[in-house]
Amino acid sequence: MRKLALLIFIFLLLPLSLKAEVNPVRNTVSNGVKEYKLDNGLKVLVIEDHKSPLATFQIWYRVGSRDEPAGKSGISHLLEHMMFKGTQKYGSKAFSKMVKKNGGVDNAFTTKDYTMYYQTLVSDRIDISIELEADRMQNLILAPKEVIAERDVVMEERRMRYDDDPQNSLYEEVVAAAFKSHSYHWPVIGWMSDISSIERNGLLGHYKAYYSPDNAVIVVSGDIQADEIIKKIKASFGDIAPASGRVVVTSKESEQKGERRISLKREAELPYIITVYHTPSFPHPDSYALEVLGMILSGGKSSRLYMSIIYEKKLAISASADYSGLNKDPYLFLFAAAAAPGKDIKDVENALDAEIEKIKREPPTEREVQKAKNQIEASFVMGQDSIYFQAEITGMFEMLGSWKLKEQYLENIRKITPEDVSRAAKKYLHEDNRTVGILIPIKK
């Protein structure tokens, strides 16, 4: 998914990274990012935005499904659920109840690379987030009965999202086939057999290894004063000790040497195809051309795939192309399409291949490329007033290496030429680099 197309771009100067002190010296600009680092390794990024009396508090942990041990896929996602099940000070579900009682909203999500928790509150109540997040960073109970109950909840979630959804099941199978050695092989939610085997001790070990200040980043955005907020964060988080014994993932996916094909027979109405190609991730120099390529192929109803396969040939009821570039390690460029009633999925596959070959043979027009670049840039501007997305884009880039990388993104998107797009398609969208999955509908 083109995640960046949902986020905003914030223009800023590079601030000085400093220890959190009472009156730290900074080199930054108004409405920019102010960076601090506590002695225990916790990084804090503050974005002052005084347009409305709200603030968003986000805490990002550098742990996702890529960091899980073999046989325990889904443990990061289950731990995310357990983070709402209470500490000695605050009982089960008390966290969310307190946020809601104060007029706020909270939630969390886990990805392949990181886990993020957030609250949005009236800015004069952001202290609630600081207190609660500091408490559950170090004092999670993980009661055995709660672990068993929440494990069952996650297993049911898996049944609904994947086991009972043929298209999602196919996606899961295709990604697993595309990655043989890298831990991107297993899904974020985990395999059912792995989830059922997770117990309290395993969760506790995962929690202690990864939920520590030296493995976390706090991003606060909104109607707050940076000097005041950093004092409060230091008071609540400063005495939490860093962790040891964390496992660093070093596996790399070897180059694919030939096409892989899988088929999945499930109860479904229509045939469905997914094709994925291995591609580099941001900030690789080719990532910008791949981003523009995805928008040209699938950026609305005037895009190439929609006009050709859906509107003109009427072979499919849906067709899309997505470049997944915001990952720590190289990931995938994905094509997907659902055949129209009565149409052969092989014809749909041939039509997708024809569009790929077309853009490889002949670069897109200047107008197509400029339109795609405008769409990407406009998406940043549209989200410009959201304090949540200001914080999220900052945290997301920090997880990829540094929040300062976001400066490069739009600048390099603007430089992409039609020849760059065609060259990237030739380099990565070839048969030996792809994995194809076909959903074959069967009757009840």
C-alpha positions as CSV (number, residue, x, y, z in Angstrom):
1,M,0.0,0.0,0.0
2,R,1.2,3.5,-0.7
3,K,1.1,4.6,2.9
4,L,2.7,7.9,2.2
5,A,-0.2,8.8,0.0
6,L,-2.3,9.0,3.2
7,L,0.1,11.2,5.2
8,I,1.4,14.8,5.2
9,F,4.7,16.4,4.5
10,I,6.1,18.9,7.0
11,F,8.8,21.3,5.9
12,L,11.4,21.7,8.6
13,L,15.1,22.3,9.3
14,L,17.3,19.8,10.9
15,P,17.3,20.3,14.7
16,L,20.1,19.4,17.1
17,S,19.7,16.1,18.9
18,L,20.2,16.7,22.6
19,K,19.8,15.2,26.1
20,A,16.5,16.1,27.8
21,E,17.3,18.9,30.2
22,V,15.3,21.6,32.0
23,N,16.2,24.3,29.5
24,P,17.9,22.5,26.5
25,V,19.5,24.5,23.7
26,R,18.0,23.7,20.3
27,N,18.6,24.6,16.7
28,T,15.1,24.3,15.1
29,V,12.3,26.3,13.6
30,S,8.7,27.2,14.5
31,N,6.3,24.4,13.8
32,G,9.3,22.1,13.1
33,V,10.4,18.9,14.9
34,K,12.3,19.3,18.2
35,E,14.3,16.3,19.1
36,Y,15.4,15.1,22.5
37,K,17.1,12.0,23.9
38,L,17.0,10.9,27.5
39,D,19.9,9.2,29.2
40,N,18.1,5.8,29.1
41,G,18.0,6.0,25.2
42,L,14.4,7.2,24.8
43,K,14.0,9.5,21.9
44,V,11.3,12.2,22.0
45,L,10.1,14.2,19.0
46,V,7.9,17.2,19.6
47,I,5.9,19.1,17.0
48,E,4.2,22.3,18.2
49,D,0.9,23.1,16.4
50,H,-1.3,25.6,18.1
51,K,-4.2,25.8,15.6
52,S,-6.5,23.8,17.9
53,P,-6.5,22.9,21.6
54,L,-5.7,19.2,20.9
55,A,-2.6,17.0,21.2
56,T,-1.6,13.5,20.0
57,F,0.7,11.3,22.0
58,Q,2.3,8.4,20.1
59,I,4.8,5.8,21.4
60,W,6.5,3.7,18.8
61,Y,8.3,0.4,19.6
62,R,10.8,-1.0,17.2
63,V,9.2,-4.5,17.2
64,G,6.9,-6.2,14.7
65,S,6.4,-9.5,13.1
66,R,9.9,-9.4,11.5
67,D,11.4,-9.6,15.0
68,E,9.5,-12.7,16.1
69,P,11.1,-16.1,16.8
70,A,10.2,-19.0,14.5
71,G,7.1,-20.8,15.8
72,K,5.8,-17.8,17.6
73,S,4.4,-15.7,14.8
74,G,1.8,-13.2,16.0
75,I,3.4,-12.7,19.4
76,S,3.9,-9.0,18.8
77,H,0.3,-8.5,17.8
78,L,-1.0,-10.5,20.8
79,L,1.3,-8.4,23.1
80,E,-0.3,-5.3,21.6
81,H,-3.7,-6.6,22.7
82,M,-2.3,-7.4,26.2
83,M,-1.0,-3.8,26.6
84,F,-4.7,-2.9,27.3
85,K,-5.1,-5.6,30.0
86,G,-3.8,-3.7,32.9
87,T,-0.9,-3.1,35.4
88,Q,-0.9,-3.2,39.2
89,K,-1.9,0.4,39.2
90,Y,-4.5,0.4,36.5
91,G,-6.7,-2.7,35.9
92,S,-7.8,-4.3,32.7
93,K,-9.3,-1.9,30.2
94,A,-8.8,1.0,32.7
95,F,-6.4,2.7,30.2
96,S,-9.0,3.2,27.5
97,K,-11.7,4.1,29.9
98,M,-9.6,6.8,31.4
99,V,-8.8,8.3,28.0
100,K,-12.5,8.2,27.0
101,K,-13.6,9.7,30.3
102,N,-11.4,12.7,29.5
103,G,-12.9,13.1,26.0
104,G,-10.0,11.4,24.1
105,V,-9.6,8.5,21.7
106,D,-6.9,5.8,21.8
107,N,-5.8,2.8,19.8
108,A,-2.8,0.8,18.6
109,F,-1.6,-1.2,15.6
110,T,1.2,-3.7,14.8
111,T,3.0,-4.0,11.5
112,K,5.8,-6.1,10.2
113,D,8.4,-3.6,11.5
114,Y,7.0,-1.7,14.5
115,T,4.1,-1.3,17.0
116,M,2.5,2.0,17.7
117,Y,0.1,3.2,20.5
118,Y,-1.6,6.6,20.5
119,Q,-4.0,8.9,22.2
120,T,-5.6,12.1,21.1
121,L,-6.8,14.4,23.9
122,V,-7.5,18.0,24.7
123,S,-4.0,19.3,25.1
124,D,-4.2,20.2,28.8
125,R,-4.9,16.5,29.5
126,I,-2.0,15.0,27.6
127,D,-0.4,14.3,31.0
128,I,-2.8,11.3,31.1
129,S,-1.0,9.7,28.2
130,I,2.4,10.3,29.7
131,E,1.5,8.7,33.0
132,L,-0.4,5.7,31.5
133,E,2.2,4.9,28.8
134,A,5.1,5.1,31.3
135,D,3.3,2.8,33.6
136,R,2.5,0.1,31.0
137,M,6.0,0.3,29.5
138,Q,7.3,-1.3,32.7
139,N,4.5,-2.7,34.8
140,L,2.4,-4.9,32.6
141,I,0.8,-7.8,34.5
142,L,0.1,-10.3,31.8
143,A,-2.3,-12.4,34.0
144,P,-2.4,-16.0,32.7
145,K,-6.2,-16.0,32.4
146,E,-6.2,-12.7,30.5
147,V,-3.5,-14.1,28.1
148,I,-5.7,-17.2,27.4
149,A,-8.8,-15.1,26.9
150,E,-7.1,-12.6,24.6
151,R,-5.3,-15.3,22.7
152,D,-8.8,-16.7,21.8
153,V,-9.9,-13.2,20.7
154,V,-6.9,-13.0,18.3
155,M,-7.6,-16.4,16.9
156,E,-11.1,-15.4,16.2
157,E,-9.8,-12.2,14.6
158,R,-7.6,-14.3,12.4
159,R,-10.6,-16.5,11.4
160,M,-12.6,-13.5,10.4
161,R,-9.9,-11.6,8.6
162,Y,-8.1,-14.4,6.8
163,D,-9.5,-17.9,7.1
164,D,-13.0,-16.6,6.2
165,D,-11.8,-14.1,3.6
166,P,-10.6,-15.9,0.3
167,Q,-8.8,-12.8,-1.1
168,N,-6.9,-12.1,2.1
169,S,-6.1,-15.8,2.4
170,L,-4.6,-15.7,-1.1
171,Y,-2.5,-12.6,-0.2
172,E,-1.2,-14.3,2.9
173,E,-0.2,-17.4,0.8
174,V,1.5,-15.3,-1.9
175,V,3.6,-13.3,0.5
176,A,4.6,-16.5,2.3
177,A,5.7,-18.0,-1.1
178,A,7.5,-14.8,-2.1
179,F,9.7,-14.8,1.1
180,K,11.6,-17.9,1.8
181,S,14.3,-16.8,4.3
182,H,13.2,-13.4,5.6
183,S,10.8,-13.2,8.5
184,Y,8.4,-11.2,6.3
185,H,7.4,-14.7,5.4
186,W,4.8,-14.9,8.2
187,P,1.8,-12.7,8.7
188,V,1.5,-10.0,11.3
189,I,-1.4,-11.7,13.0
190,G,0.5,-15.0,13.0
191,W,-0.3,-18.5,11.8
192,M,-3.1,-20.1,13.8
193,S,-1.0,-22.9,15.2
194,D,1.6,-20.4,16.4
195,I,-1.0,-18.2,18.1
196,S,-2.5,-21.1,19.9
197,S,0.9,-22.0,21.3
198,I,1.8,-18.6,22.8
199,E,1.8,-18.6,26.6
200,R,2.4,-16.0,29.4
201,N,6.1,-16.7,29.7
202,G,6.8,-16.2,26.0
203,L,4.8,-12.9,26.0
204,L,6.6,-11.7,29.1
205,G,10.0,-12.4,27.5
206,H,9.0,-10.6,24.4
207,Y,7.7,-7.6,26.4
208,K,10.8,-7.3,28.5
209,A,13.1,-7.5,25.5
210,Y,11.4,-5.0,23.3
211,Y,9.3,-2.7,25.4
212,S,12.0,-0.5,26.9
213,P,13.0,3.2,26.5
214,D,16.0,2.5,24.3
215,N,13.8,0.7,21.8
216,A,11.1,3.3,21.7
217,V,10.3,6.7,20.2
218,I,7.7,9.2,21.6
219,V,6.1,11.6,19.2
220,V,3.9,14.4,20.5
221,S,2.1,16.8,18.2
222,G,-0.4,19.6,18.9
223,D,-1.1,22.5,21.2
224,I,1.8,21.9,23.6
225,Q,5.0,23.6,24.7
226,A,8.0,21.5,24.0
227,D,9.9,22.6,27.1
228,E,7.1,21.7,29.3
229,I,6.2,18.4,27.7
230,I,9.8,17.2,27.8
231,K,10.1,17.9,31.5
232,K,7.0,15.7,32.1
233,I,8.2,12.9,29.9
234,K,11.6,12.9,31.6
235,A,9.9,12.8,35.0
236,S,7.8,9.8,34.0
237,F,10.1,7.8,31.7
238,G,13.6,8.9,32.8
239,D,14.1,6.3,35.5
240,I,13.0,3.3,33.4
241,A,16.0,1.1,32.7
242,P,17.0,0.1,29.1
243,A,16.7,-3.6,28.2
244,S,19.3,-6.2,27.2
245,G,19.2,-9.4,25.3
246,R,17.3,-8.2,22.3
247,V,17.6,-10.3,19.2
248,V,18.5,-8.3,16.1
249,V,17.1,-9.6,12.8
250,T,19.8,-10.0,10.2
251,S,18.2,-12.3,7.7
252,K,18.0,-11.2,4.1
253,E,15.9,-12.6,1.3
254,S,18.0,-14.2,-1.5
255,E,17.4,-13.2,-5.1
256,Q,14.5,-15.0,-6.7
257,K,15.6,-17.0,-9.7
258,G,12.4,-18.0,-11.3
259,E,8.6,-17.5,-11.2
260,R,6.7,-19.1,-8.3
261,R,3.0,-19.9,-8.7
262,I,0.4,-21.1,-6.2
263,S,-3.3,-21.7,-6.4
264,L,-5.9,-21.6,-3.7
265,K,-9.3,-23.3,-3.9
266,R,-11.9,-21.6,-1.7
267,E,-15.6,-20.9,-1.6
268,A,-15.8,-17.6,-3.5
269,E,-17.9,-15.9,-6.1
270,L,-15.2,-14.8,-8.6
271,P,-11.6,-15.8,-9.5
272,Y,-8.9,-13.5,-8.2
273,I,-5.2,-13.0,-9.0
274,I,-2.4,-11.5,-7.0
275,T,1.1,-11.0,-8.5
276,V,4.0,-9.6,-6.5
277,Y,7.5,-8.6,-7.5
278,H,10.5,-8.1,-5.1
279,T,11.4,-4.4,-4.9
280,P,13.7,-2.2,-2.7
281,S,12.2,0.0,0.0
282,F,12.6,3.7,0.8
283,P,15.0,5.5,0.7
284,H,16.5,3.4,-2.1
285,P,17.0,5.6,-5.2
286,D,14.6,3.4,-7.2
287,S,11.8,3.7,-4.6
288,Y,10.7,7.1,-5.9
289,A,10.2,5.9,-9.5
290,L,8.3,2.8,-8.2
291,E,6.0,5.1,-6.2
292,V,5.2,7.1,-9.3
293,L,4.8,3.9,-11.3
294,G,2.2,2.6,-8.9
295,M,0.2,5.9,-9.1
296,I,0.3,5.8,-13.0
297,L,-1.0,2.3,-13.0
298,S,-3.6,2.6,-10.3
299,G,-4.2,6.2,-9.2
300,G,-7.9,6.5,-9.7
301,K,-10.4,5.8,-12.5
302,S,-8.2,7.5,-15.1
303,S,-5.3,5.2,-14.3
304,R,-4.0,2.7,-16.8
305,L,-5.3,-0.4,-15.1
306,Y,-8.8,0.9,-14.6
307,M,-9.2,2.3,-18.1
308,S,-7.8,-0.8,-19.9
309,I,-8.8,-3.8,-17.9
310,I,-12.1,-2.6,-16.2
311,Y,-13.5,0.1,-18.5
312,E,-12.4,-0.8,-22.0
313,K,-11.9,-4.6,-22.0
314,K,-14.4,-5.3,-19.1
315,L,-12.3,-8.2,-18.0
316,A,-12.3,-7.3,-14.3
317,I,-14.4,-5.6,-11.6
318,S,-11.3,-4.5,-9.8
319,A,-7.7,-4.0,-10.6
320,S,-4.9,-2.3,-8.7
321,A,-1.2,-1.8,-8.3
322,D,0.5,-1.0,-5.0
323,Y,4.1,-0.3,-4.2
324,S,4.9,-1.2,-0.6
325,G,8.0,0.9,-0.1
326,L,7.8,1.9,3.6
327,N,9.4,-1.2,5.1
328,K,12.7,-1.6,6.9
329,D,13.7,-4.3,4.4
330,P,13.0,-4.8,0.7
331,Y,9.3,-5.7,0.2
332,L,6.9,-6.1,-2.7
333,F,5.2,-4.4,-5.6
334,L,1.7,-5.9,-5.8
335,F,-0.9,-6.3,-8.6
336,A,-4.3,-7.6,-7.9
337,A,-7.5,-8.1,-9.9
338,A,-10.9,-9.8,-9.6
339,A,-12.3,-11.2,-12.8
340,A,-15.7,-10.0,-14.0
341,P,-18.5,-12.6,-14.0
342,G,-18.0,-15.0,-16.9
343,K,-14.4,-13.9,-17.6
344,D,-11.4,-16.2,-17.5
345,I,-8.8,-15.3,-14.9
346,K,-6.1,-16.2,-17.4
347,D,-7.3,-13.4,-19.6
348,V,-7.1,-11.0,-16.7
349,E,-3.5,-12.1,-16.0
350,N,-2.6,-11.6,-19.6
351,A,-4.1,-8.1,-19.6
352,L,-2.1,-7.2,-16.4
353,D,1.1,-8.5,-18.1
354,A,0.3,-6.5,-21.2
355,E,0.1,-3.2,-19.2
356,I,3.4,-4.0,-17.6
357,E,5.1,-4.7,-20.9
358,K,3.6,-1.6,-22.4
359,I,5.2,0.7,-19.8
360,K,8.5,-1.2,-20.1
361,R,8.6,-0.8,-23.9
362,E,7.6,2.9,-23.9
363,P,7.9,5.4,-21.1
364,P,4.7,7.1,-19.9
365,T,3.9,10.5,-21.1
366,E,5.2,13.6,-19.3
367,R,1.5,14.4,-18.5
368,E,1.0,11.0,-16.8
369,V,4.1,11.4,-14.8
370,Q,3.3,14.9,-13.7
371,K,-0.2,13.9,-12.8
372,A,1.1,11.1,-10.6
373,K,3.6,13.4,-8.9
374,N,0.8,15.9,-8.3
375,Q,-1.4,13.3,-6.7
376,I,1.4,12.1,-4.4
377,E,2.3,15.7,-3.4
378,A,-1.4,16.7,-2.9
379,S,-2.0,13.9,-0.5
380,F,0.6,15.4,1.9
381,V,-1.0,18.8,1.7
382,M,-4.5,17.5,2.3
383,G,-3.4,16.0,5.6
384,Q,-1.4,19.1,6.6
385,D,-3.8,20.2,9.4
386,S,-4.0,16.8,11.1
387,I,-1.9,16.6,14.3
388,Y,-2.3,12.8,14.2
389,F,-0.8,12.5,10.7
390,Q,1.9,15.0,11.6
391,A,3.0,12.7,14.4
392,E,2.5,9.5,12.4
393,I,4.6,10.5,9.4
394,T,7.3,11.6,11.7
395,G,7.3,8.4,13.7
396,M,7.0,6.2,10.5
397,F,10.1,7.7,9.0
398,E,11.9,7.5,12.3
399,M,11.2,3.7,12.3
400,L,12.7,3.5,8.8
401,G,16.0,5.1,10.0
402,S,15.4,8.8,10.8
403,W,12.5,11.3,10.8
404,K,14.8,13.6,8.8
405,L,14.3,11.2,5.8
406,K,10.9,12.7,5.1
407,E,12.6,15.8,3.7
408,Q,14.1,13.6,0.9
409,Y,10.8,12.0,-0.1
410,L,8.9,14.7,-1.9
411,E,12.0,16.4,-3.2
412,N,13.0,13.2,-5.0
413,I,9.5,12.4,-6.2
414,R,9.5,15.7,-8.1
415,K,12.7,14.7,-9.9
416,I,11.3,11.5,-11.5
417,T,11.1,11.4,-15.2
418,P,9.2,9.1,-17.6
419,E,12.5,7.3,-18.4
420,D,13.0,6.7,-14.6
421,V,9.6,5.0,-14.4
422,S,10.1,2.8,-17.4
423,R,13.6,1.9,-16.2
424,A,12.3,0.8,-12.8
425,A,9.6,-1.3,-14.4
426,K,12.2,-3.1,-16.6
427,K,14.5,-3.7,-13.6
428,Y,12.0,-5.2,-11.2
429,L,8.8,-6.3,-13.0
430,H,10.1,-9.3,-14.8
431,E,9.0,-13.0,-14.8
432,D,11.9,-14.4,-12.7
433,N,11.2,-11.9,-9.9
434,R,7.5,-12.6,-9.4
435,T,5.2,-14.8,-7.4
436,V,1.7,-15.4,-8.8
437,G,-1.3,-16.6,-6.8
438,I,-4.7,-17.6,-8.3
439,L,-7.9,-17.9,-6.3
440,I,-10.0,-20.7,-7.8
441,P,-13.7,-20.5,-6.6
442,I,-15.4,-23.7,-5.6
443,K,-19.1,-24.3,-4.7
444,K,-20.3,-25.1,-1.2
